[in-house]
Amino acid sequence: MRLEQGIFLRESTGLVKEAGFWDAVSINIANMSIGPALASIGFTLAALPTVAGANLVYASLIAALLALPQVIIYSTLIRYVPRVGGDYVWLSRALGPRLAWLTNGLVLGFIVQDLAYYALIAIAAVFQLKSILPVLGLSVKLDMRLSVTIATAFFAVIVLVNVLGTRYGIKLMTALTAVSIIGLLIAAATLYVVPKAQVINAVSSLLPAGYTYSEVVSGYSGPYFSMNTMLMLLPYFAIYVYPWLNAGPAIAAEIRGRNALRWNIPMAFMLTLALMTLGFEAMYYSLGFNFVTAALSNPDLNSIINFWTIAMVSSHNLVLSWFIGIASVTWYLALLAYGAIVPIRYWFALAFDRVWPGFFAYLSPRLGTPVYAHLLDLAITATLITLTGVYYGTFTALYGATIGALVYFLAVGAATLIMGARVSLSFRVGKSTRVILLIAGALQMAVMIYLTYQFIKYPNLWGGNWLAYGVVVGSILLGTTAFLVSRHVNKRRYGIDIAATYTEIPPE
């Protein structure tokens, strides 16, 4: 491909505005992983030093409160700088040419952490399959080799759809998200409508030999709420839910309409908060706080008992049971569909700034999609799925990679402070908006520092291992090195200092 002369790879991205209002909202909701969070919480409760006062409704509300500064930042900046790559563009232009090496290290750490998360989700999807198949009366043995194969196939099929056309990928993600939300609402309604005695009898049928409902209830006698336990749970929500507001901004250049740009983040955040809290509260309403806490924190039970399986057996209807079970898995697929869209935009933005080779921003003339970037994502994710399955056998082994995202969001908070303090940036904002950005940026930094501290302090709880940490550290070092090498090559071959791109807002 011919290299055009200029600070950017070419004069326009070539991307088309394919995403409507609901597409933009859906991609944020899919990114915030409500269904997987509801299904997987038991694995974390079982690992906590204590579950005394582990009220998941209050924990969700506290985690959402801490995410408000990020909601403000992302909702504001997406309107001023709607570019492919979203927060990468904000971060790189705020930190400027002198810290371009750091920006690229952080953003590559974020991208690869994203891919580690999709590997986590793909494996977790198979775990969810294992939990719902017996409820549906199906006896299927899934060993780790087959689980790795299925997990890889999930992501590979979704990547193929995106290679065939961006609009197909976006519509697939939106459709999967819609089915998932409907399934969650039906599941929650089931737990509210079916008499509690019937729910208890139905769930008792799931319990293995030696367990009864009353015995499980008696296994917990702690308080209904404990702030210390709430704070211990915050990293769980950081892994799955509330910091993940970057999807809309990442595809901002492809979103149609001002309202979609302005409201996709706040609407997705509020819907996610409502759906997440509704799911936890529905379990407490139908089965009681003591049973839910004791069952989810029991390793003998939490692979069987979760929000979805409880709703399935409580429905007493084969069609509803199948639909709820399918919806519990489509949540994972919706997230993987998001994963086949958003990281590509970061690869694309890096190549557009000439940091990475131009073929990452190459669009197939026939398909109109960044084929090479999609294939790279698939290769990295499949590798991480295999390594996780072979060495650890559980998706929680990749929890520790979340540190890469937290450090990146911390840097975005710092960049927001710079944007609020400087009026010389290309994307100038009003005085009142700059004050808001200053406050929100400082608060986001404080939240991310606290969450990072929690991950480091409790490595056994939050997946601190060589694979998770190695993914983060290795990708940050690679990103930094890649920028330095690319800068040298571009200067020598083309007489272009790629650091100059960080003084300009890229074209659409």
C-alpha positions in Angstrom: 0.0 0.0 0.0 1.4 3.4 -1.0 2.4 5.6 2.0 0.9 9.0 1.6 3.0 12.0 2.8 1.5 13.8 5.8 1.5 13.4 9.5 -1.4 10.9 9.3 -1.5 7.8 7.2 -4.1 9.3 5.0 -6.6 12.2 4.9 -9.6 10.2 6.1 -10.2 7.0 8.0 -12.5 5.5 5.4 -14.8 4.2 8.1 -18.5 4.6 7.6 -21.1 5.8 10.1 -22.8 2.4 10.5 -23.9 2.7 14.2 -27.3 4.1 15.1 -28.5 5.2 18.5 -29.4 1.8 19.9 -26.3 0.3 18.4 -24.2 2.8 20.3 -26.1 2.1 23.5 -25.9 -1.6 23.0 -22.2 -1.7 22.5 -21.7 0.0 25.9 -24.1 -2.4 27.6 -22.4 -5.4 26.0 -19.1 -4.0 27.2 -20.3 -3.9 30.8 -20.9 -7.6 31.0 -24.1 -7.7 33.1 -25.0 -11.4 32.4 -21.5 -12.8 33.0 -21.2 -10.8 36.2 -24.5 -12.2 37.5 -23.4 -15.7 36.6 -19.8 -15.6 37.9 -20.1 -13.8 41.2 -20.1 -17.1 43.2 -16.5 -17.8 42.2 -15.5 -14.6 43.9 -17.6 -14.9 47.0 -16.1 -18.3 47.6 -12.6 -16.8 47.5 -13.3 -13.9 49.8 -11.8 -14.1 53.3 -15.4 -13.5 54.6 -18.8 -13.0 53.1 -20.2 -11.4 56.2 -22.4 -8.6 54.9 -21.7 -9.2 51.2 -24.8 -7.5 50.0 -24.5 -7.5 46.2 -27.2 -4.9 45.6 -25.4 -2.3 47.8 -22.0 -3.3 46.3 -23.4 -2.7 42.8 -24.7 0.8 43.9 -21.3 1.7 45.5 -19.3 0.6 42.5 -21.7 2.6 40.2 -21.2 5.7 42.4 -17.5 5.4 42.0 -17.9 5.2 38.2 -19.8 8.5 37.9 -16.6 10.6 37.3 -15.8 8.4 34.3 -19.4 8.7 33.0 -19.0 12.5 33.1 -15.6 12.4 31.4 -16.5 10.1 28.6 -19.9 11.6 28.0 -18.3 15.0 27.7 -15.2 14.2 25.6 -17.0 12.0 23.1 -19.0 15.1 22.0 -15.9 17.2 21.6 -13.6 14.6 20.0 -15.7 11.9 18.3 -12.8 10.0 16.7 -11.9 6.4 16.1 -10.0 5.1 19.1 -11.9 7.4 21.5 -10.0 7.7 24.7 -6.7 6.9 23.0 -7.0 10.1 21.0 -7.9 12.1 24.1 -5.0 10.6 26.1 -2.4 11.0 23.4 -3.3 14.6 22.5 -3.4 15.6 26.1 -0.1 14.1 27.1 1.5 15.3 23.8 4.6 14.4 21.9 7.0 14.2 24.8 5.0 11.4 26.5 4.0 9.7 23.3 6.1 6.6 24.2 4.2 6.3 27.5 0.8 6.7 25.8 1.6 3.9 23.4 2.8 1.6 26.1 -0.4 2.2 28.1 -2.8 1.8 25.2 -1.2 -1.4 24.0 -1.4 -2.7 27.6 -5.1 -1.8 27.5 -5.7 -3.4 24.1 -4.0 -6.7 25.1 -5.8 -6.6 28.4 -9.0 -6.3 26.5 -8.1 -9.4 24.5 -7.3 -11.3 27.7 -10.7 -10.3 28.9 -12.3 -11.8 25.8 -10.4 -15.0 26.4 -11.8 -14.9 30.0 -15.3 -14.4 28.7 -15.0 -17.1 26.0 -13.9 -19.6 28.6 -16.5 -18.4 31.1 -19.2 -18.9 28.4 -18.3 -22.6 28.4 -18.6 -22.7 32.2 -22.0 -21.2 31.9 -23.0 -23.8 29.3 -21.9 -26.5 31.8 -24.2 -25.0 34.4 -27.3 -24.7 32.3 -27.2 -28.0 30.3 -28.1 -30.2 33.3 -31.0 -27.9 34.1 -32.2 -28.4 30.5 -31.9 -32.2 31.0 -28.8 -32.5 28.8 -25.8 -34.6 29.9 -22.8 -33.4 28.0 -19.2 -33.8 29.3 -17.0 -30.9 28.4 -13.4 -31.5 29.3 -10.8 -28.7 29.2 -9.6 -29.5 25.7 -13.1 -29.4 24.3 -13.9 -26.3 26.4 -10.9 -24.5 24.9 -12.0 -25.5 21.4 -15.6 -24.2 21.9 -14.3 -21.0 23.5 -12.1 -20.3 20.6 -14.8 -21.2 18.1 -17.2 -18.7 19.8 -14.8 -15.8 19.1 -13.7 -17.1 15.7 -17.2 -17.1 14.3 -17.9 -13.6 15.6 -14.6 -12.3 14.1 -15.6 -13.9 10.7 -18.9 -12.0 10.8 -17.0 -8.7 11.4 -14.5 -9.5 8.6 -17.5 -9.9 6.2 -18.8 -6.4 7.1 -18.7 -3.9 9.9 -22.4 -3.4 9.7 -23.0 -7.2 10.1 -20.8 -7.2 13.2 -22.6 -4.2 14.8 -26.0 -5.6 14.0 -25.0 -9.0 15.4 -23.8 -7.4 18.6 -27.0 -5.3 18.9 -29.2 -8.3 18.3 -27.3 -10.5 20.9 -27.5 -7.7 23.4 -31.3 -7.2 22.9 -31.9 -11.0 23.3 -29.7 -10.9 26.5 -31.6 -8.0 28.0 -35.0 -9.6 27.3 -33.8 -12.9 28.8 -32.6 -11.1 32.0 -35.9 -9.2 32.4 -37.8 -12.5 32.0 -35.6 -14.2 34.5 -35.9 -11.4 37.0 -39.7 -11.3 36.5 -39.9 -15.0 37.0 -38.2 -14.7 40.4 -40.6 -11.9 41.4 -43.8 -13.5 40.1 -43.5 -17.1 41.0 -44.4 -17.7 44.7 -41.4 -17.9 47.0 -42.3 -21.4 48.2 -42.3 -22.7 44.6 -38.9 -21.1 43.9 -37.5 -22.7 47.0 -38.8 -26.1 46.0 -37.5 -25.7 42.4 -34.0 -24.6 43.5 -33.9 -27.4 46.1 -34.0 -29.8 43.1 -30.6 -28.4 42.0 -28.9 -29.0 45.3 -26.5 -32.0 45.4 -27.0 -34.9 47.8 -26.4 -33.8 51.4 -27.8 -30.3 51.0 -31.2 -28.9 51.6 -32.5 -25.4 51.4 -32.8 -25.0 55.2 -29.3 -26.4 55.8 -27.8 -23.9 53.2 -29.7 -21.0 54.9 -28.3 -22.0 58.3 -24.8 -21.9 56.8 -24.9 -18.1 56.9 -25.7 -16.0 60.0 -23.8 -12.8 59.4 -25.0 -9.2 59.0 -27.0 -7.9 56.0 -24.4 -5.3 55.2 -20.7 -4.7 55.9 -18.8 -1.8 54.4 -15.5 -3.6 54.6 -16.9 -6.5 52.6 -18.5 -4.1 50.1 -15.1 -2.6 49.5 -13.5 -6.0 49.1 -16.1 -6.7 46.3 -15.4 -3.5 44.3 -12.6 -5.1 42.1 -15.1 -7.7 41.0 -17.3 -4.9 39.5 -14.2 -3.3 38.0 -13.4 -6.6 36.2 -16.8 -6.9 34.7 -19.0 -3.8 34.8 -18.7 -0.2 35.6 -15.3 1.2 34.3 -16.1 -0.2 30.9 -17.5 2.9 29.3 -15.0 3.1 26.4 -16.9 1.3 23.7 -19.1 4.2 22.4 -16.1 6.6 22.3 -14.0 4.0 20.5 -16.4 3.8 17.6 -17.5 7.5 17.9 -16.4 8.2 14.3 -19.0 5.6 13.2 -21.9 6.8 15.3 -24.8 8.6 13.5 -26.4 11.6 15.1 -25.7 14.1 17.9 -28.1 12.4 20.3 -26.4 9.1 19.9 -23.1 10.7 20.7 -24.5 12.7 23.7 -26.6 10.0 25.3 -25.2 6.6 24.5 -22.9 6.5 27.6 -25.4 7.9 30.2 -28.2 5.7 29.0 -26.0 2.5 28.9 -24.7 3.3 32.3 -28.2 3.7 33.8 -29.6 0.6 32.1 -26.6 -1.4 33.3 -27.0 -0.2 36.8 -30.8 -1.0 36.8 -30.4 -4.5 35.2 -27.4 -5.5 37.4 -29.1 -4.4 40.6 -32.4 -5.9 39.5 -30.8 -9.3 39.0 -29.2 -9.4 42.5 -32.3 -8.1 44.2 -34.5 -10.7 42.4 -32.4 -13.5 43.9 -32.6 -12.0 47.4 -36.4 -11.5 47.0 -37.1 -15.0 46.0 -34.7 -17.1 48.0 -33.6 -14.8 50.9 -30.3 -13.1 51.5 -28.9 -15.9 53.7 -29.5 -18.7 51.2 -28.1 -16.7 48.3 -25.0 -15.6 50.2 -24.3 -19.1 51.6 -25.0 -20.9 48.3 -22.9 -18.6 46.1 -20.0 -18.7 48.5 -20.0 -22.5 48.7 -17.6 -24.1 46.1 -19.8 -27.2 46.1 -22.8 -25.2 45.0 -21.8 -22.1 43.1 -21.1 -24.0 39.8 -24.7 -25.1 39.9 -26.5 -22.2 41.6 -26.5 -18.8 39.9 -29.0 -16.1 38.8 -29.7 -17.9 35.5 -30.1 -21.5 36.7 -32.4 -20.3 39.6 -34.7 -18.5 37.1 -34.6 -21.5 34.7 -35.8 -24.0 37.3 -38.3 -21.6 38.9 -40.1 -20.9 35.6 -41.6 -24.4 35.5 -41.9 -23.9 31.7 -39.7 -25.6 29.2 -39.8 -22.9 26.6 -39.0 -20.1 29.2 -36.3 -22.3 30.7 -34.7 -22.8 27.3 -35.0 -19.1 26.5 -33.5 -17.9 29.8 -30.6 -20.4 29.4 -29.9 -19.3 25.8 -30.0 -15.7 26.9 -27.5 -16.4 29.7 -25.0 -17.5 27.0 -25.9 -14.7 24.5 -24.6 -12.2 27.1 -21.2 -13.8 26.7 -21.5 -13.8 22.9 -22.6 -10.2 22.9 -19.5 -9.2 24.8 -17.4 -11.2 22.3 -19.2 -9.4 19.5 -18.2 -6.2 21.1 -14.7 -7.6 21.4 -14.5 -8.1 17.7 -15.3 -4.5 17.1 -13.8 -2.1 19.6 -10.1 -3.2 20.0 -9.8 -3.1 16.2 -10.5 0.6 16.4 -7.5 1.1 18.7 -5.3 -0.9 16.4 -6.7 1.2 13.6 -6.1 4.5 15.4 -2.5 3.6 16.2 -1.8 2.7 12.6 -3.5 5.9 11.5 -1.0 7.8 13.7 1.8 5.8 11.9 2.9 4.2 15.2 1.9 0.7 13.9 2.4 -0.5 10.4 -0.2 0.8 7.9 -1.7 -2.6 7.2 -3.5 -2.4 10.6 -5.5 0.5 9.2 -6.0 -1.3 5.8 -9.6 -1.6 4.8 -10.4 -4.4 2.4 -11.7 -2.8 -0.9 -14.3 -5.5 -1.2 -15.4 -5.9 2.4 -14.6 -2.4 3.8 -13.2 -4.0 7.0 -9.8 -4.0 8.7 -9.1 -7.7 7.9 -5.5 -7.9 9.2 -6.4 -6.2 12.5 -9.3 -8.7 13.0 -7.0 -11.7 12.3 -4.4 -10.4 14.8 -7.1 -10.0 17.5 -8.3 -13.6 16.8 -4.7 -15.0 17.0 -3.9 -13.3 20.3 -7.2 -14.1 21.9 -7.0 -17.8 20.8 -3.5 -18.0 22.3 -4.7 -16.6 25.6 -7.7 -19.0 25.7 -5.3 -21.9 25.2 -2.7 -20.8 27.7 -5.4 -20.2 30.4 -7.1 -23.5 29.7 -3.9 -25.5 29.8 -2.2 -23.9 32.8 -5.1 -22.8 35.0 -8.3 -24.4 33.8 -10.4 -21.5 35.0 -11.3 -18.1 33.6 -10.6 -16.4 36.9 -6.9 -16.8 36.3 -7.2 -13.8 33.9 -8.7 -11.5 36.4 -5.3 -10.0 37.2 -4.9 -8.6 33.7 -7.6 -6.0 34.6 -4.7 -4.0 36.2 -3.7 -3.0 32.6 -7.1 -1.3 32.1 -7.1 0.4 35.5 -3.7 1.9 34.9 -4.9 3.1 31.5 -8.1 4.6 32.9 -5.9 6.3 35.6 -3.9 7.9 32.8 -7.1 9.0 31.1 -8.1 10.7 34.4 -4.7 12.5 34.4 -5.2 13.5 30.8 -8.6 14.9 31.7 -6.9 17.1 34.4 -4.5 18.4 31.7 -7.5 19.1 29.4 -9.2 21.0 32.1 -6.1 23.0 33.0 -5.0 23.9 29.5 -6.8 26.1 27.1 -4.3 25.6 24.3 -5.5 22.2 23.3 -7.1 21.8 19.8 -10.4 20.6 21.3 -11.1 23.7 23.4 -14.0 23.6 25.8 -15.8 26.3 27.9 -14.7 27.4 31.3 -17.4 25.6 33.2 -16.8 22.4 31.3 -13.1 22.6 32.1 -13.9 22.9 35.8 -16.1 19.8 35.5 -13.3 18.0 33.8 -10.8 19.0 36.4 -13.0 17.6 39.2 -14.0 14.4 37.4 -10.4 13.7 36.3 -9.1 14.0 39.8 -11.9 11.7 41.2 -11.3 9.1 38.4 -7.6 9.0 39.2 -8.4 8.4 42.9 -10.8 5.6 42.1 -8.4 3.9 39.8 -5.5 4.1 42.3 -7.7 2.5 44.9 -8.8 -0.3 42.7 -5.3 -1.0 41.5 -4.1 -1.1 45.1 -6.8 -3.7 45.9 -5.7 -5.9 43.0 -2.1 -5.8 44.1 -2.9 -6.2 47.7 -4.9 -9.4 47.2 -3.3 -11.2 44.2 -4.7 -14.6 45.2 -8.2 -13.3 45.1 -7.9 -11.2 41.9 -5.9 -13.5 39.6 -2.3 -12.3 40.3 -0.3 -14.8 38.3 2.5 -14.9 35.7 0.1 -15.0 32.8 -2.2 -12.1 33.8 0.6 -9.9 35.0 2.9 -11.0 32.2 0.3 -10.0 29.6 0.1 -6.5 31.1 3.7 -5.8 31.7 4.8 -7.4 28.4 2.3 -5.4 26.3 3.2 -2.1 27.9 6.9 -2.7 27.2 6.1 -3.8 23.7 4.0 -0.7 23.1 6.7 1.6 24.3 9.4 -0.1 22.3 7.2 -0.1 19.2 6.7 3.6 19.3 10.5 4.3 19.7 11.3 1.9 16.8 8.5 3.3 14.6 9.6 6.9 15.3 13.1 6.1 14.2 12.0 4.2 11.1 9.6 7.0 10.0 12.2 9.7 10.5 14.8 7.8 8.5 12.7 6.5 5.6 10.1 9.3 5.2 11.4 12.3 7.1 8.3 12.2 9.3 8.4 12.6 13.1 5.3 10.6 14.2 5.3 12.4 17.5 3.9 15.3 15.6 0.6 13.5 15.2 0.0 14.1 18.9 -0.3 17.8 18.3 -3.3 17.4 15.9 -6.7 15.8 16.1 -6.9 13.0 13.5 -9.4 13.4 10.6 -12.7 11.4 10.5 
